[in-house]
Amino acid sequence: NSQICISGFSQGSMLSINLGLTLKEKFNCIVGFSGKIINKESLFPRIKSKTKMLLIHGEQDEIVPSHYLLEAKDFLLRNKIEVETHMISDCDHHIPIKASSIALNYIKKNFLI
């Protein structure tokens, strides 16, 4: 798992977060685009690993509103899970080139360590 970055968009991001925190062996990192934590109360007691993550969200997202990025960040920080977040202005529910570039740099940085 230390050589794997799990990633997803929207529901895929939600699944990546859940999987990345509930398996015993942590992954190298998680990159989530336009997602959220599905059920914080259910996830909390099932956390077994603290995989670091990058969460990116579009400020104009109406499918998964951007406030979920802030809620996820708060939950992760309170549970001592390293998280980096980026809110992309003028972006709705898609992955713009800027977000892809941020994610690629994050992944490259984590695999060079």
C-alpha positions in Angstrom: 0.0 0.0 0.0 2.9 2.4 0.6 3.4 2.5 -3.2 -0.2 3.3 -4.0 -2.0 6.6 -4.3 -5.8 6.1 -4.3 -7.8 8.8 -6.0 -11.4 9.5 -7.1 -13.8 12.1 -8.4 -17.1 12.8 -6.6 -18.4 9.4 -5.3 -15.0 7.9 -6.2 -13.4 10.5 -3.8 -15.8 9.5 -1.1 -14.9 5.9 -1.5 -11.2 6.7 -1.6 -11.4 8.6 1.7 -13.3 5.8 3.3 -11.1 3.0 2.1 -7.9 5.0 2.8 -8.8 5.5 6.5 -10.4 2.1 7.3 -7.7 -0.4 6.1 -5.0 -1.3 8.6 -2.1 -0.6 6.2 -2.1 3.0 5.1 -1.6 4.0 1.5 1.0 6.4 0.3 -1.7 9.1 -0.1 -5.2 9.9 -1.2 -6.2 12.5 -3.8 -9.9 13.4 -3.8 -11.7 15.6 -6.2 -15.1 17.1 -5.4 -16.0 14.7 -2.7 -17.0 14.6 0.9 -17.0 12.3 3.9 -20.1 10.3 3.6 -20.9 9.7 7.3 -18.5 11.1 9.8 -20.1 9.4 12.8 -19.8 6.0 11.1 -16.3 6.6 9.8 -14.8 7.8 13.1 -14.8 4.5 15.0 -13.6 2.6 11.9 -10.4 4.7 11.3 -7.5 2.3 11.4 -4.9 4.2 9.5 -4.1 7.8 8.9 -3.3 8.1 5.2 -2.4 11.7 4.3 -4.5 13.3 1.6 -5.1 16.1 -0.8 -8.7 17.3 -1.3 -9.6 19.6 -4.2 -13.0 21.1 -4.8 -14.6 23.6 -7.2 -16.0 26.6 -5.5 -19.1 26.7 -7.8 -19.9 23.0 -7.4 -23.7 22.5 -7.1 -23.6 18.6 -7.2 -21.4 18.2 -4.2 -21.4 21.7 -2.6 -18.0 23.1 -1.7 -18.7 23.4 2.0 -18.1 19.6 2.2 -14.4 20.3 1.6 -14.3 22.4 4.7 -16.2 19.8 6.7 -13.9 17.1 5.6 -10.8 19.2 6.4 -12.2 19.9 9.9 -12.9 16.2 10.5 -9.5 15.1 9.3 -7.6 17.6 11.3 -9.5 16.8 14.5 -8.5 13.2 13.9 -4.9 14.1 13.4 -4.9 13.1 9.7 -2.6 15.2 7.5 -4.6 17.0 4.9 -4.0 19.6 2.2 -6.9 21.3 0.6 -7.5 23.5 -2.5 -10.6 25.4 -3.4 -10.7 26.2 -7.2 -12.5 29.4 -8.0 -14.8 29.5 -11.0 -15.1 25.7 -11.1 -18.2 23.6 -10.9 -18.4 19.8 -10.7 -15.4 18.7 -12.9 -11.6 18.5 -12.7 -10.0 21.5 -14.4 -6.4 21.5 -15.6 -5.4 23.5 -12.5 -6.7 20.8 -10.2 -4.9 18.1 -12.2 -1.7 20.0 -11.9 -2.0 20.4 -8.2 -2.8 16.7 -7.8 0.1 15.6 -10.0 2.6 17.7 -8.0 1.3 16.4 -4.8 1.6 12.8 -5.9 5.1 13.3 -7.3 6.2 14.9 -4.0 4.9 12.0 -2.0 6.5 9.4 -4.1 9.9 11.1 -4.0 10.1 10.9 -0.2 
